[in-house]
C-alpha cells in the first residue's frame, strides 16, 4: 500500500480526499521547513509539498519515492535535476489559482494608483490634509503591459478591460505557438513595450537572471506602476529599491521576494510607494481548497495510472 508524505499545512478537503482513499496511507507534517519532513522521507512512496525546499539531499533520503506533487504551479524550490536523475516525476496542479492571482494583481494596480498606503496612513496618523496633494490617479484609459500571457495574464486582461485600460501582452512563447484570440495585442519587443506602459504586471516564471533589472527599469516611465505576483528573482530587488528611492519609477506592488520572509531591514519595507503582501496571491480560501484536492488527486491518479501527462513538468526526462 503506497504511503504519502504531506509536507506543509493542507486544506482539510485534501486530507478528506485521502481519508476516502483506503488504498493509501499518509503522514502529515504541518511545519513548513525542509528539516521538519526529512525524517519521514524514507517511508514515503509519494509526497505532496508546499513552498519549502526539496533539495538533492532530501531526495537522496527518499529511497522509495515514486512521485512528487507540488501544491501549486511553481517548482523553483525543488531540485528538478535530482528528481530527473532518479526518474521521479514532478507534477503540479492544474488551473486552480489563476483567478486568485489575477485578482491580487488587479488589487495591487488599484492600490498603487489610488495611493492606498499613504491614504490609510493619513487617516490613522495624519495629516488629513494629505488628500489635497491629489496624488491618486485613475487607471481608466491607462496602458497596461502584461508580461507572460498565460491563464493568469488572460484573467488579468479581462479584469483590466472592465476598467477601460488599454492592454498589450508580451509572451515570446505564445509568439511562436500562436497568439490567442481576443482583443489584446501582442507586444513583440519588450523594451519598446516597457516604455509604452503606464502599468506593468509580471506573470512570467523565474529564469537564470532577472527579467527586469536596472536596464529595463530605465526604459519605464517615471510614474510607472510595476506589479509582481510571479516569483522573487523575476525582478531585481536592489535595482527596484534604488529606482523607487530616486524617483525613477512611480510605485510597485509585490507579493514575492528573493528571500521569504524578507529581512526587517529590506529596503522595500521602508518605502511608502510600495504595497507588500506575504506571498498570498494564490492563497484564497477557494484556491487553497482546490490546490489541496488537486495535489492529492494527482498522486491518487498516478497510482491508478490515470495521471495526465500535461501535469508532469519533467516528463521529457522520464523514460
C-alpha positions in Angstrom: 0.0 0.0 0.0 1.6 3.3 -1.0 2.4 5.8 1.8 2.1 9.5 1.2 4.0 12.3 3.0 2.2 15.6 3.2 4.7 18.4 3.9 3.1 21.6 5.0 -0.4 22.6 6.0 -3.1 21.3 3.8 -6.7 22.3 3.4 -9.0 19.8 5.2 -10.6 18.9 1.8 -7.3 17.4 0.7 -7.0 15.3 3.8 -10.6 14.2 3.5 -9.9 13.0 0.0 -7.0 10.9 1.3 -9.2 9.6 4.1 -11.7 8.4 1.4 -9.0 6.5 -0.4 -8.4 3.3 1.5 -5.7 2.2 -0.8 -3.3 4.9 0.5 -1.9 5.8 3.9 -0.3 9.1 4.8 1.8 11.1 7.3 1.1 14.8 7.6 3.8 17.2 8.8 2.3 20.7 9.1 5.6 22.7 9.8 6.8 24.4 6.6 10.5 23.6 6.6 12.8 21.1 4.9 14.2 19.7 8.1 10.7 19.0 9.5 9.8 16.5 6.8 13.2 14.8 6.2 12.8 12.2 9.0 9.7 10.8 7.2 11.1 10.6 3.6 12.5 7.0 3.9 8.9 5.7 4.4 7.3 7.7 1.7 6.3 6.4 -1.8 4.9 9.8 -2.8 4.9 13.4 -1.5 2.8 16.5 -1.5 5.0 19.5 -0.9 4.1 23.2 -0.4 6.6 26.0 -0.7 9.5 24.6 1.3 12.7 23.5 -0.4 13.2 19.9 -1.6 17.0 19.6 -2.1 19.1 16.9 -3.6 19.9 15.8 -0.1 16.3 15.3 0.8 15.7 13.4 -2.5 18.5 11.1 -1.6 16.8 10.2 1.6 13.6 9.3 -0.2 14.7 5.9 -1.4 11.1 4.7 -2.0 9.8 7.9 -3.7 7.9 7.4 -6.9 6.3 10.8 -7.4 6.3 14.4 -6.0 3.2 16.5 -6.3 3.5 20.3 -5.8 0.8 22.1 -4.0 0.8 24.9 -6.7 2.3 25.6 -10.1 5.8 26.9 -9.2 8.6 24.5 -8.5 11.8 26.5 -8.3 12.4 25.3 -4.7 12.6 21.7 -5.9 15.8 20.2 -7.2 14.5 19.1 -10.5 17.8 17.7 -11.7 18.0 15.4 -8.7 14.4 14.1 -9.4 15.3 13.6 -13.1 18.4 11.5 -12.1 16.1 9.2 -10.1 13.4 9.2 -12.8 10.9 10.7 -10.3 8.1 12.7 -11.9 7.2 16.1 -10.5 3.6 17.2 -11.1 1.8 20.4 -10.5 -1.8 21.3 -10.0 -3.9 22.5 -13.0 -5.8 25.8 -13.3 -6.8 26.2 -9.6 -5.4 29.6 -8.5 -5.1 31.7 -11.7 -8.2 33.8 -10.9 -7.0 34.4 -7.3 -3.6 35.7 -8.5 -5.1 37.8 -11.2 -7.5 39.4 -8.7 -4.5 40.1 -6.5 -2.6 41.8 -9.3 -5.7 43.9 -10.1 -5.8 44.9 -6.4 -2.2 45.9 -6.5 -2.8 48.1 -9.6 -5.7 49.9 -7.9 -3.9 50.2 -4.5 -0.8 51.7 -6.2 -2.8 54.1 -8.4 -5.0 55.3 -5.6 -2.1 55.6 -3.1 -3.8 53.3 -0.7 -0.9 53.0 1.8 -0.5 56.8 2.0 -4.2 57.4 2.2 -4.6 54.8 5.0 -1.7 56.4 6.9 -3.2 59.9 6.6 -6.4 58.8 8.3 -4.6 56.7 11.1 -1.7 59.0 11.7 -2.4 62.3 9.8 -2.2 64.7 8.3 -5.8 64.5 6.9 -4.8 67.3 4.6 -2.7 64.8 2.6 -5.8 64.4 0.4 -5.2 67.9 -1.0 -2.0 66.8 -2.7 -4.1 65.0 -5.4 -1.6 62.1 -5.7 -4.2 59.4 -6.6 -4.7 58.7 -10.3 -7.3 57.0 -12.4 -6.5 53.8 -14.3 -9.2 54.2 -16.9 -7.5 54.8 -20.2 -4.1 53.9 -18.9 -1.8 51.4 -20.7 -1.3 48.0 -19.1 1.6 45.7 -20.2 1.1 42.1 -19.1 4.4 40.1 -19.2 3.5 36.4 -19.5 0.1 35.9 -21.1 -0.9 32.5 -19.7 -4.0 31.8 -17.7 -3.3 34.5 -15.0 -2.3 37.1 -17.6 -5.5 36.5 -19.6 -7.7 36.7 -16.5 -6.0 40.0 -15.6 -6.6 41.3 -19.1 -10.3 40.5 -18.7 -10.5 42.3 -15.4 -8.5 45.3 -16.5 -10.6 45.7 -19.6 -13.5 46.4 -17.3 -11.6 49.4 -16.1 -11.2 50.6 -19.6 -7.4 50.0 -19.7 -5.5 49.7 -23.0 -3.8 46.4 -22.8 -0.8 44.7 -24.5 0.9 41.5 -23.6 4.5 40.2 -24.0 5.0 36.5 -24.3 7.7 35.1 -26.7 6.4 31.5 -26.2 3.0 32.4 -27.5 4.5 34.4 -30.3 5.9 31.1 -31.7 3.0 28.8 -30.6 0.2 31.1 -31.8 -1.4 34.2 -30.2 -4.7 33.5 -28.5 -7.9 35.0 -29.9 -9.1 38.2 -28.4 -8.6 42.0 -28.3 -5.2 42.0 -26.5 -2.4 42.9 -28.9 1.0 41.2 -28.7 4.0 43.3 -27.8 6.8 41.7 -29.8 9.5 43.9 -28.4 9.8 44.1 -24.6 12.0 47.2 -24.5 9.5 49.2 -26.6 6.6 47.9 -24.5 8.2 48.9 -21.2 8.4 52.5 -22.4 4.9 52.4 -23.7 3.2 51.1 -20.5 1.8 53.1 -17.5 1.3 49.8 -15.6 3.4 46.6 -15.9 2.3 43.3 -14.3 4.7 40.4 -14.4 3.4 36.8 -14.7 6.5 35.0 -16.0 8.5 32.2 -14.5 11.8 32.7 -12.8 14.8 32.3 -15.0 18.6 32.3 -14.6 18.6 36.1 -14.4 16.0 38.7 -13.5 13.7 39.5 -16.4 13.6 43.1 -15.2 16.7 44.8 -13.9 18.1 48.3 -13.8 18.4 48.5 -17.6 14.7 47.6 -18.1 13.6 49.9 -15.3 15.4 52.8 -17.0 13.1 52.3 -20.0 10.0 52.7 -18.0 8.1 56.0 -17.4 9.0 57.7 -14.2 5.4 57.4 -12.9 5.0 53.7 -14.0 3.5 51.2 -11.6 5.2 47.8 -11.5 3.4 44.7 -10.2 5.0 41.3 -9.3 2.8 38.3 -8.3 5.1 35.8 -10.1 8.2 34.8 -8.2 11.0 36.5 -6.3 14.0 37.0 -8.6 12.0 37.8 -11.6 12.6 41.5 -10.8 15.9 42.6 -9.4 15.1 43.9 -6.0 18.1 46.1 -5.4 17.6 47.9 -8.7 13.9 48.3 -7.9 14.6 49.8 -4.5 17.1 52.2 -5.9 14.8 53.3 -8.6 12.0 53.9 -6.1 14.2 55.8 -3.7 15.5 58.0 -6.6 12.0 58.7 -8.0 12.7 56.9 -11.3 9.6 54.7 -11.0 6.2 55.6 -9.6 5.1 52.7 -7.4 5.2 48.9 -7.0 3.1 46.1 -5.6 4.8 42.9 -4.9 3.7 39.6 -3.3 7.1 37.8 -3.7 10.7 38.3 -2.6 14.1 36.9 -3.3 14.2 35.6 0.3 10.9 34.9 2.1 10.2 36.3 4.5 12.3 39.4 3.7 14.6 40.7 6.5 13.3 43.6 8.5 15.9 45.9 7.0 14.9 45.1 3.4 14.9 48.5 1.6 11.4 48.0 0.1 9.9 47.9 3.6 10.9 51.5 4.2 9.2 53.0 1.1 5.7 54.3 1.1 5.3 53.9 -2.7 5.3 50.1 -2.1 2.3 47.8 -1.5 3.5 44.5 0.0 1.8 41.2 0.7 3.3 37.9 2.1 3.2 35.6 -1.0 -0.6 35.2 -0.7 -1.8 36.0 -4.2 -2.9 32.4 -4.8 -3.9 31.7 -1.2 -7.6 32.4 -1.1 -9.8 30.0 0.8 -11.3 28.8 -2.5 -7.9 28.3 -4.2 -6.4 26.6 -1.2 -9.2 24.0 -1.3 -8.8 23.5 -5.0 -5.0 23.2 -4.7 -5.2 20.7 -1.8 -7.7 18.5 -3.7 -5.7 18.7 -7.0 -2.3 18.0 -5.5 -3.7 14.9 -3.7 -5.7 13.8 -6.7 -2.5 13.8 -8.8 -1.0 11.2 -6.5 -4.2 9.1 -6.5 -4.2 9.3 -10.3 -0.6 8.4 -10.5 -1.0 5.1 -8.6 -4.2 4.4 -10.6 -2.3 5.0 -13.9 -4.5 7.9 -14.9 -2.4 11.0 -14.2 -2.5 13.5 -17.0 1.0 13.9 -18.7 0.2 17.6 -19.0 0.6 18.0 -15.3 4.1 16.4 -15.2 6.7 19.2 -15.6 9.7 16.9 -16.2 8.0 14.3 -18.5 10.7 14.8 -21.2 13.3 13.5 -18.7 11.4 10.3 -17.8 11.8 7.1 -19.7 
